Amino acid sequence: MSQFDAFRYDGKRVVVVGGATGMGAAAAALAREAGAEVVVMDFAEIDLDGVEKMHVNLAERASIDEAVDRCGGRVDALFSCAGVADGTPGIERINFVGHRHMIDRMLSKEMLGRGSSICFISSAAGIGWETNLAELTELLETSDFDAGARWFEEKGKSDYLTTKQAVCAYVARQSFALLKQGIRVNAVCPGPTDTPLAQANKDTWLGFGADYRAEVGIEPFTAAQQAYPILFLCSDAAVAISGVTLLSDAGWLSSGVTGTFPGATFIANLLLGRPTE
């Protein structure tokens, strides 16, 4: 047995939610190449070959329940990748509440067992969730899908930033409870990545950090480049890692916080709730 086998997925069953396009599709393809049996769930049409394909609408609890029931069986790794931009109806359910419900449903059916793992895709918008933990805890303590969706509506916070901060807070808060069941949970927080969703919001999403990338000589990430840390976090090679939101931003936040790239300092401090003067 090679010491590198821990990075592979041979004999494992992987479910990718939001695997039709972008980082989810890249993660699904990489998991397949790493030896996994792959199930892809999405609202959009799924073109990837060599995977089992299932329709799901994360904005509807019944659709999630149906997809999970149809999926059945053991799930060794769950990649919660689906996400939409501000202005999309049901954003709070698609970006967070639906993912949480799917995890709860899989747990209730004992599909996620000891040794399994979960990885979300968060965002730079999720940075600084700690400063809003008290309010986010109210959300995380809601009992079910409907109560979670209602929290967003009553607070008037059905927006991209709040949903992504909710993902980061969920990962941190649920890590202990899930690990007692032998399940690890993490997330990635990607820097600007060239995906169909990013292209649809190009000026904002791909414009973010453009000055930093020009200074260090890099382009926006490809979906495949962000899929690597996703696969790593759900692999056996990451057995010591849980409750972490991994920044895959090429050092933008660190450079802003430390002032080594002053152009990022104001926004970095703003995201982290630190003084901006």
N, C-alpha and C positions, 0 to 999 in steps of 0.2 A: 504494500500500500504506500502510495506517495504521500509526502507531507503536504502536498498541494491539493489532495482530494477534498479537504475541508472547504475549499472554495467552489467545489462543483455541486451539482444538484442531481446526480445520478440516483434514480430510485425515488425521487421526491415528486410530490404533486404540488404545483404552484397555481394559485388563482390570482389573476391580474384584473383588477377592477379599473376600467378606464384604459384598456389596452388596445383600443382601435387606432389611436394616433399618438404622436408625441412621445414623451418619456415612457408612458405606459406601454406603447407598442414596442419601443426599443428594449424595455425590460423584459417583455414577453419573449421577444426574439432571442435575447441573450440567455434567458432561462432555458429556453428550448435547446439552444446550442450547448448549454452546460449540462444537458442530460435530463432535464425535468420533463414530466408530463404537465402540460400547460393548459389551463382553462382561462379563456379571456372573456370577460364580461364587459359590455358597454352598451350605451344607448345608440351609438353610431354603428354603421356597418363595419364589420371586422374582416379585413382582407388577408391577414396573416395566415400562411399555410402551416400545417402541422400542429394545429392547436384545436381544442374543443371550443366552440363559440356559443355564447349565451347572451341573450338580450337582457338588459336591466335598466330600469329608470330609477336612479337614486333619489329622485324627488317623490317617489311613491313607495310607501311601506309595503304594500301588497306585491309590488313588482320585485322588491328586494327579497321578500319571503319566498316568492315563487322561484327566483333564481337560485337562492341558497338550497331550497328543497330539491330542485333539479340537479344541482351540482352534487350534493350528497358526499359521502365518503370522507376520507382523511384529507386535510389540507395542511401541508408542511410549511408553506409560506404564503402569506397573503400580502399582495402589493396593492395598497389603496392609493391609486394614482389619479382617479378621475377628479376633474376640477373645471370650473367655469369662471368667467370674468364678471365684474360688476355689470349690472344691468340685465343679467340673465334671471328670468323668473325661477324661483326655487333655489337660488344660489346657496342659501344656508343649509338646505337639505342635501344638495349635490356635493358640496365641498366638505361638509362635516357630519351632519345628523344622519344621513344615509349610510355613510361609512361606519359610524359608530353602531348603528342598528345592525348592519351586516355582521360586524364582529360579535355583537351580543347574540344574534341568531345562530351564528356558527358555534359559539360557545355553548348555547343551550342544547344544540344537537350533537355536542361532543365531537365536532369536526376539527377543531383546533385543540390539539392535545400536547402533552409534554414533549418538548423538543421543537415545537413549531415556533414561527416568528411572524411578525407583522412589520411592514414598513409603509409609512405614509409619504406623500410628497407635500411638503409645506411650501413656503415661499419667503422671499425677503420681507414680505408683508407680515410674516409671523414673528420676525425679530422683535424682541422687547416684550414678549407676552408676559414676562414675569411682573412687569409693572401693573398689569391689569388682572393679576391672578385672582384677587378677591371676587371681581365680577365674573370672571371666567369660571370660577368654582361654582357659582350659582348655576351656570349652564351645565357643567359637568355633573352636577347633582340632580339634574332633571331625570325623571324616571324612565322615559321611553322616547320613541320617535316623535310623537305628537307634542309631548311636553317640551322637547328640545326645540322643535320648530317654532312653537309658541313663544319660547323665551326670546328668540331672535326677533320675532314680529313685535312683541310687547316692548322690547328695548329699542326698537327702531334701528337694529344693527345687522340687518341682512346684507352685509357687504363683504367684499373680498378680504379686507384686513382682519375683520373679526373672525371670519371662518378659519383663516390660516393661523391666527393666534390660538384659536380653539384647538386646532390640531396639535400644536406644540404643547399646550397645557395638558391635553389629554394624554399624550405620550408620557410626559413627566409624571402626571398624577396616577396613571393606571399601571405604570411599570411595576410597582411593588405587588399589587394585587394579581397581575397577570403572571409575574415571575413565580409567585407561590403555586401557580398551576403549571409551571414549567414553560411558560410562553414569554418570549421576548418581544418588545415593541419599541420601534425607533422611527425616526423620520429623517428625510433629507430636506435641506433648505437651499434650493439651487440658486445660483446666480443667473443672470439673463441667459436664456436658452432658446435657440431657434426652433420653435415648434409651431404648428398651425395656430394654436391659441395665442402664442406670442406675436405671430405675424398679423393676427387680427387686431392686436393692440400694440402695433409696432412702435409707435412714437414713445409710448410710455414704458412698455415692458423691455424692449430692446434698446431704448435710449438710456435706460437706467444704467449708470456706471460706465457709460461710453468713454468718458474722459479717463477713467482708471484703466480701462482696457487699452486705450490708445497709448497711455504712458508705459504700460508693461508689455505691450506688443502682442495682445491676444484678441481673438474674435469671440463673439457670443458662443457659448457651448453648444454642441450638438446634443440631440436627445440621447444618442448612444453614450456620450461621455458622462451624462448624468445617470444613465442606467447602471454603470459600473458600481458606484457606491450603494445604489439600491440593492443590487444583487449581493454585494458584500455583506450588508447589514442583516440580510436574512439567511446568510450562509453559516455553516458551522464554524467558519473561520472567525466569526464575530461573536462567539459564544459568551464573551465577557462584556458585551456591550448591550445595554438596555436602558430605556428612559432618556435617550439622547436624541436631540435634533442636530444632525450633522450639517455644518455649513459647507456647501460645495460651491463656493463663490470666488475661488482663486485668491482669497485673502483680502477681499474688498472691505469687509467689516473690520477685521483686525487692523488694517492699515488706516481706516478712518478713526477708530477708537484711540489708537496710539499716536495719531497725528503724523505718521510717516507718509501718508498721502492726504494732505490737508483738504483736497477737493472732496473727500468723502466724510470728513469729520462732522460737519453740520448734520447731514442726514443720518449718519451712524448714531450720533448722540441723540437726535430726535427720536429715532426708532427705539433706542434703549431707555428713553425717558430721562436722559441726563441733561445737565445744563448745556445750552447751545451757545453760550457766550463765554 
